Amino acid sequence: MAEYCIQDATIVTVNPGREVIDAGYVLIRDGRIADLGPGKCPEALKDTIKIKSGAGKIVFPGLINTHNHLFQTLTKGLGDDMVLADWLSTMTFPAAKHLTPEDVHSAALHGCIEGIRSGTTTMLDYMYPHPRAGLSDEVIRAFRTLKIRGVFARGMMDTGDQFGTPRGIMQDVKTVEKDCIRLFDTYHNSEEGRIRIWVAPAAVWSNSKEMLETVWKITKSYKSALTIHISETPFDRDAALQLHGHYDAEVLEKLGILGPDVLMVHCVYLTQRDMRMAKYHDMKVSHNTVSNMYLSSGVAPVPEMVEKGITVGLGSDGPASNNSQDMIELLKFTALLHKGHAKDPTIMTAEKVLEMATIDGARAIGLDHEIGSLEIGKKADLFIYDPSKSPKSIPMHNPVSTLVYSGSCSCVDTVMVDGYPVMLEGKITTADEASVSRLCQAQANDLAKRAGIDTKKRSWKSLAF
């Protein structure tokens, strides 16, 4: 593995002291950060390693996307201007019923490349529809091809038809149990630890008590983790109450699905009691700012969660409820949403948002001992940001402010995972990006046709008074 030294750069460490080093260097050896500090790369090493100039550039820890549905890459723009229930019934579920392995692979490749271009080094994919076998493997194959750090969360549904979930994307408990075990045995901690397997019940209201208990048992046996949509909308709570006799967060408590290895997603309508439970059991939260706005789901009480000491990471959510994998865009939206909602400019700072996308995201997926900050001994997951590549990012005074409020994907110069440049000086190194894009468009067109989704119906949606 090549050794690198990035020198003359501003280094935003997000370490415990939150140090920002001006005109410093980062030495990368054997996939980890071997050294960093002010000044230039040690002279004795310059003949044996690759020197990369960071003059005028910023080195950040890699961004961590804690929630995604990569298959939805093929359905961008088909669910605009709908609430969640309509979005599911008229577009997402019909498309999901027709997914093929080829669809899923091209969607995952394209979605991950889009993420890498915004500084994403870790992607958690939550694959809940399984209309046919073999879809999971195609997401993992994309992770491996691109050399991104990937958490594959194997989703499942076995009930919920009374709420509109199609039978065609459900599976019985035994089928799910068998496939989860296969995925864990085949892929968990593979690719030198870059690939991890989780379980991901789609929602409390779309899974039976038997399914939830079964996959939690599997999770514990492999010392892994579980992620689940919780209280995204009032519907989620009411449907869980109808099916299980309790609201969704309370169902987790009743079943003992608790602890630091549980990542709850959305959490827009958590109650005070729910938040106390999350804090007491060190349960984590994935905040999906853009998706919640896109689907008009509401504003999650994230500042209150943070104040209570709950770990909150950021997630893009699937491209069908965001239309983007841009984590830099997500940083700005997150800061501005909470400032505007609270009418308080200090309630969500640029620095806190960056923490949520890095070290807090790493905590949310149980990897803060390895990634999420630039510290000696940690994995070399990072990106180099060149503000000169976009007028939006110039002038730069505060590097964190520049990224959060003036950031652009066009400024992401180089992205490294385990010290390997998955993007080098603006070029994806692990795949032919143009070919991936062409294939993605073709697969998207074909999937919409198979699902009977009219992509040519374009009515101008003005407000009616």
C-alpha positions in Angstrom: 0.0 0.0 0.0 1.3 3.4 -1.0 2.4 5.8 1.7 1.4 9.4 1.5 2.2 12.7 3.2 -0.2 15.7 2.7 1.7 18.8 3.7 1.2 22.6 3.9 -2.5 22.1 4.5 -5.0 23.3 7.0 -6.0 20.2 9.0 -9.4 20.1 10.8 -8.8 17.2 13.1 -12.2 17.0 15.0 -10.0 15.4 17.7 -11.0 15.7 21.4 -9.4 19.1 21.6 -11.0 20.1 18.3 -7.6 21.3 17.0 -7.3 23.1 13.7 -3.7 23.0 12.5 -2.5 25.7 10.0 0.2 24.7 7.5 0.4 21.2 8.8 1.0 17.7 7.5 -0.7 14.2 7.7 1.4 11.2 7.2 -0.4 8.0 6.1 1.1 4.6 6.4 -0.5 1.1 6.1 -3.9 2.7 5.8 -3.7 4.6 9.1 -2.6 8.1 10.2 1.0 7.6 11.3 1.7 11.1 12.3 0.3 14.7 11.9 1.1 18.1 13.1 2.4 21.6 12.1 5.1 21.9 9.6 6.1 19.7 6.7 6.5 16.0 6.2 9.7 14.7 7.9 12.6 15.2 5.6 13.9 11.7 6.1 10.8 10.2 4.5 10.6 12.3 1.4 12.4 9.8 -0.8 10.2 6.9 0.1 6.6 8.3 0.1 4.3 10.2 -2.2 4.1 13.9 -1.2 0.9 15.7 -1.9 0.7 19.4 -1.6 -2.0 20.8 0.5 -1.2 24.4 0.0 -4.4 26.5 0.2 -6.4 23.3 0.9 -8.1 21.8 3.9 -8.0 18.2 5.2 -11.2 17.0 6.9 -12.2 13.6 8.4 -14.3 11.7 5.9 -18.0 12.3 6.1 -20.2 9.4 7.4 -23.6 8.9 5.9 -25.6 7.0 8.6 -28.7 6.3 6.6 -29.4 5.6 2.9 -31.4 3.5 0.5 -29.1 3.2 -2.5 -31.6 1.4 -4.7 -33.6 4.6 -4.8 -30.8 6.2 -6.9 -32.9 5.0 -9.9 -36.0 6.8 -8.7 -34.7 10.4 -8.2 -37.3 13.0 -9.0 -40.2 10.6 -9.2 -41.7 11.3 -5.8 -41.6 15.1 -5.7 -44.2 17.0 -3.7 -45.8 14.1 -1.8 -46.2 13.2 1.8 -44.6 10.0 3.0 -47.8 7.8 2.6 -48.4 8.9 -1.0 -44.7 8.7 -1.8 -44.6 5.1 -0.7 -47.8 3.9 -2.4 -47.5 5.7 -5.7 -43.8 5.4 -6.5 -41.4 3.7 -4.0 -43.3 0.5 -3.4 -44.2 0.0 -7.1 -40.6 0.5 -8.1 -39.3 -1.7 -5.3 -41.4 -4.7 -6.5 -39.5 -4.7 -9.8 -35.9 -4.4 -8.6 -33.4 -6.7 -10.2 -29.8 -7.4 -9.2 -28.7 -5.3 -12.1 -30.8 -2.4 -11.0 -29.4 -2.5 -7.5 -25.8 -2.8 -8.5 -25.9 0.2 -10.9 -27.8 2.2 -8.3 -25.3 1.4 -5.6 -22.3 2.2 -7.8 -23.7 5.5 -8.9 -25.0 6.5 -5.5 -21.7 5.8 -3.8 -19.8 7.7 -6.4 -22.0 10.7 -5.8 -21.4 10.4 -2.1 -17.6 10.1 -2.6 -17.7 13.3 -4.6 -19.1 15.1 -1.5 -16.4 13.7 0.8 -18.3 10.7 2.0 -16.0 7.8 3.1 -18.5 5.7 5.0 -22.0 4.7 3.7 -24.7 2.9 5.6 -27.1 1.4 3.1 -30.5 0.2 4.4 -31.9 -2.3 1.9 -35.5 -3.1 2.9 -37.3 -4.4 -0.2 -36.4 -7.9 -1.3 -38.7 -8.9 -4.2 -36.1 -11.5 -5.3 -32.9 -13.1 -4.0 -29.5 -11.6 -4.6 -30.1 -7.9 -4.2 -28.0 -7.6 -1.0 -24.9 -9.0 -2.6 -25.0 -6.4 -5.4 -24.8 -3.5 -3.0 -21.9 -5.1 -1.2 -20.2 -5.8 -4.6 -20.5 -2.0 -5.3 -18.9 -1.2 -1.9 -16.1 -3.6 -2.7 -15.5 -2.2 -6.2 -15.3 1.4 -5.0 -13.4 0.5 -1.9 -15.7 2.7 0.2 -16.3 1.8 3.9 -19.7 0.2 3.7 -22.3 -0.9 6.4 -24.9 -3.0 4.7 -28.0 -3.1 6.7 -30.2 -6.0 5.6 -33.8 -4.9 5.8 -37.0 -6.9 6.2 -40.8 -6.6 6.3 -43.3 -9.4 7.0 -46.5 -7.5 7.6 -48.1 -4.1 7.0 -50.3 -4.9 4.0 -53.1 -3.2 5.9 -51.0 -0.1 5.6 -50.3 -0.5 1.9 -47.1 -2.5 2.0 -47.1 -4.9 -1.1 -46.8 -8.6 -0.4 -44.3 -8.8 -3.2 -41.6 -7.1 -1.1 -42.2 -9.0 2.1 -40.5 -12.1 3.3 -41.3 -14.6 6.0 -39.2 -14.9 9.2 -37.4 -18.1 8.2 -36.3 -16.7 4.8 -35.0 -13.6 6.4 -33.2 -15.4 9.2 -31.5 -17.7 6.8 -30.3 -14.9 4.5 -29.1 -12.7 7.4 -27.0 -15.5 8.7 -25.6 -16.1 5.1 -24.7 -12.4 4.8 -23.0 -12.3 8.2 -21.0 -15.5 7.5 -20.0 -14.3 4.0 -19.3 -10.6 4.3 -19.2 -9.3 7.9 -15.8 -7.7 8.7 -14.6 -8.5 5.2 -12.3 -6.4 3.0 -9.9 -5.8 5.9 -12.9 -4.7 8.0 -14.3 -2.2 5.6 -17.6 -4.1 5.1 -19.9 -4.7 8.0 -23.4 -6.3 8.1 -26.2 -5.0 10.2 -30.0 -5.8 10.3 -32.6 -3.2 9.5 -36.3 -3.9 10.1 -38.0 -1.4 7.8 -40.3 -0.1 10.5 -42.0 -1.3 13.7 -45.4 -1.3 11.8 -44.0 -3.4 8.9 -42.6 -6.2 11.1 -44.1 -8.8 13.4 -43.0 -9.3 17.0 -41.5 -12.6 15.8 -39.4 -10.9 13.1 -38.2 -8.2 15.4 -37.1 -10.7 18.1 -35.5 -13.0 15.5 -33.3 -10.4 13.9 -32.4 -8.8 17.2 -31.2 -12.3 18.4 -29.1 -12.6 15.2 -27.7 -9.1 15.8 -26.5 -10.0 19.3 -25.1 -13.3 18.2 -22.8 -11.6 15.7 -22.0 -8.6 18.0 -23.4 -6.3 15.3 -26.1 -3.6 15.3 -29.7 -2.9 14.3 -31.1 0.2 12.6 -34.8 1.0 12.3 -37.1 3.9 11.2 -38.7 5.3 14.3 -41.4 8.0 14.5 -40.7 9.6 11.2 -44.3 10.7 11.0 -47.4 10.4 13.2 -48.5 7.5 10.9 -45.5 5.4 12.0 -46.5 5.8 15.6 -50.2 5.2 15.0 -49.6 2.2 12.8 -47.3 0.6 15.4 -49.9 1.2 18.0 -52.5 -0.5 15.8 -50.3 -3.5 15.1 -48.4 -4.0 18.4 -50.5 -2.1 21.0 -47.7 0.4 21.7 -46.0 3.3 19.9 -43.0 2.4 17.9 -40.2 3.4 20.3 -42.1 1.8 23.1 -42.2 -1.5 21.2 -38.4 -1.5 21.1 -38.4 -1.1 24.9 -41.0 -3.9 25.4 -39.0 -6.3 23.2 -35.7 -5.4 24.8 -34.3 -4.0 21.6 -32.2 -1.5 23.4 -28.6 -0.4 23.8 -25.7 1.4 22.1 -26.0 -1.0 19.1 -29.4 0.4 18.1 -29.5 3.2 15.6 -33.0 4.9 15.3 -33.7 6.8 12.1 -35.6 10.1 11.7 -37.1 10.3 15.2 -39.1 13.4 14.3 -41.9 12.7 16.8 -40.0 11.2 19.7 -41.6 12.1 23.1 -39.7 13.2 26.2 -40.0 9.7 27.5 -38.6 8.3 24.2 -35.6 10.6 24.5 -35.0 9.6 28.1 -35.0 6.0 27.0 -32.6 6.7 24.2 -30.2 8.5 26.5 -30.4 5.9 29.3 -29.6 3.0 26.9 -27.2 5.0 24.8 -29.3 4.4 21.7 -28.2 6.4 18.7 -30.1 8.6 16.2 -29.7 9.3 12.5 -31.0 12.7 11.5 -32.2 13.0 7.9 -32.7 16.7 7.5 -33.3 17.0 3.8 -35.6 14.0 3.6 -37.7 15.2 6.5 -38.1 18.6 4.7 -38.7 17.0 1.3 -41.5 14.8 2.6 -42.8 17.6 4.9 -42.4 15.1 7.8 -41.5 17.8 10.3 -38.5 19.0 12.3 -36.8 16.5 14.5 -35.9 17.8 18.0 -32.2 17.4 17.4 -30.9 20.3 19.4 -32.8 18.9 22.4 -31.5 15.4 21.8 -27.9 16.8 21.6 -28.5 18.8 24.8 -29.6 15.6 26.5 -26.4 13.8 25.5 -27.9 11.6 22.8 -25.5 10.8 19.9 -26.9 12.1 16.6 -25.3 11.4 13.2 -26.4 12.7 9.8 -28.0 10.7 6.9 -29.0 11.7 3.4 -31.8 9.1 3.3 -32.6 7.5 0.0 -32.2 9.6 -3.2 -36.0 9.3 -3.8 -36.6 11.5 -0.7 -33.7 13.8 -1.1 -32.7 13.7 -4.8 -29.1 14.0 -3.7 -26.2 12.1 -2.0 -24.5 15.4 -1.3 -23.3 15.4 2.3 -21.9 18.9 2.0 -25.3 20.2 1.0 -26.7 18.3 4.0 -24.4 20.1 6.4 -25.8 23.5 5.4 -29.4 22.4 5.4 -29.0 21.0 8.9 -27.5 24.1 10.4 -30.1 26.4 8.7 -33.2 24.3 9.4 -32.6 24.3 13.2 -31.6 28.0 13.3 -34.7 29.0 11.5 -37.0 26.6 13.3 -35.8 27.7 16.8 -35.3 31.4 15.7 -31.9 31.1 17.4 -28.7 31.4 15.3 -26.6 29.7 18.0 -28.7 26.5 18.4 -26.9 24.6 15.6 -23.4 25.8 14.7 -21.2 24.9 11.8 -18.8 23.1 14.1 -21.6 21.0 15.6 -22.9 20.0 12.2 -19.4 18.9 11.2 -19.2 16.9 14.4 -22.5 15.2 13.5 -21.2 14.2 10.1 -17.8 12.9 11.4 -17.1 11.9 15.0 -20.8 11.7 16.1 -21.6 9.7 12.9 -18.7 7.4 13.8 -20.2 6.9 17.3 -23.6 6.3 15.8 -22.3 3.2 13.9 -19.9 2.1 16.6 -16.7 3.0 14.8 -15.5 6.1 16.7 -12.4 4.2 17.8 -11.3 3.9 14.1 -12.8 6.8 12.1 -14.5 10.1 12.5 -11.5 12.3 13.4 -7.9 12.8 12.3 -5.8 11.3 15.0 -2.6 9.2 15.1 -3.5 5.5 14.9 -6.9 6.0 13.4 -7.9 4.8 9.9 -6.9 7.3 7.2 -10.5 8.1 6.1 -10.3 11.7 4.9 -10.9 14.2 2.1 -8.9 17.2 0.8 -11.0 20.3 0.1 -9.7 22.9 -2.4 -11.7 26.1 -2.0 -10.1 27.6 -5.1 -12.1 25.3 -7.3 -15.3 27.2 -6.7 -16.0 30.9 -6.3 -18.6 29.9 -3.7 -15.8 28.9 -1.3 -13.6 32.0 -1.8 -12.6 33.9 0.3 -11.9 31.4 3.0 -11.5 32.7 6.6 -12.8 29.8 8.7 -12.3 26.4 7.1 -15.3 24.8 8.9 -17.6 27.7 8.0 -16.4 27.5 4.4 -17.3 23.8 4.2 -20.7 24.1 5.9 -22.0 27.4 4.6 -20.0 27.9 1.3 -19.2 24.3 0.4 -19.3 22.7 -3.0 -18.7 19.2 -4.3 -16.5 20.7 -7.0 -14.0 21.6 -4.3 -13.5 18.0 -3.1 -10.1 17.2 -4.6 -9.1 13.8 -3.1 -10.9 11.2 -1.0 -9.1 8.5 0.9 -10.5 5.4 2.6 -8.0 3.3 4.6 -5.4 5.6 3.1 -6.3 4.5 -0.5 -7.3 7.4 -2.8 -10.8 6.3 -4.1 -10.9 9.8 -5.7 -7.6 11.5 -6.7 -7.5 15.1 -7.9 -11.1 15.0 -9.0 -11.1 11.6 -10.6 -12.7 8.4 -9.3 -10.0 5.8 -9.3 -12.0 2.6 -8.7 -14.6 2.7 -11.5 -15.3 4.3 -14.9 -17.6 7.0 -13.7 -19.0 7.9 -17.1 -19.9 4.3 -17.8 -21.6 4.0 -14.4 -23.7 7.1 -15.1 -24.8 5.9 -18.5 -25.8 2.5 -17.0 -27.6 4.2 -14.1 -29.7 6.3 -16.5 -30.6 3.2 -18.6 -31.5 1.1 -15.6 -33.6 4.0 -14.2 -35.6 4.3 -17.4 -36.1 0.6 -17.6 -37.2 0.3 -14.0 -39.7 3.1 -14.3 -41.2 1.4 -17.4 -41.4 -2.0 -15.7 -43.0 -0.4 -12.6 -45.5 1.5 -14.7 -44.3 4.9 -13.5 -45.0 7.7 -16.0 -41.8 9.7 -16.2 -43.0 12.0 -19.0 -46.0 13.4 -17.1 -44.9 16.9 -16.3 -47.6 19.1 -15.0 -46.7 22.6 -13.8 -47.5 22.6 -10.1 -48.3 26.2 -9.1 -49.9 27.1 -5.9 -53.7 27.4 -6.1 -55.4 30.1 -4.0 
